[in-house]
């Protein structure tokens, strides 16, 4: 039997490494954990998980075909569980980065229903920021 405990990592193929690093590291608080520039892989720590960045011009990135864009993406969205979930603080924090923040709604996730909102990274990937489940 296989028992899944959570999300280990996801891989994003990207075009603009500097903009993506600013978004995930400066705006969202991830940190670079490992780099393999020869292979074209940057791994960011996101809580208990990793977000792997693969520039499309690198060795790994070239294997994936055309770069992501408005006509096709490599991912619909992914969700980062955050705590605390303070809508005002989130909006105030992301505003200086020029990140548009969507409306808060109660959505179902791995831990149950709770507040979440959507933002978009510089490559057009949708990122859901999800708070703790409603205890009721």
Secondary structure, DSSP 4 states (H G I P E B T S, - for coil): -----S--EEEEEES-HHHHHIIIIIIT--EEEEEETTTTEEEEEETTEEEEEEETTSHHHHTT-SPPBTTB-S-SEEEEE-SS--HHHHHHHHHTTT------EEEEETTEEEEEEEEE-TTS-EEEEEEEEP--
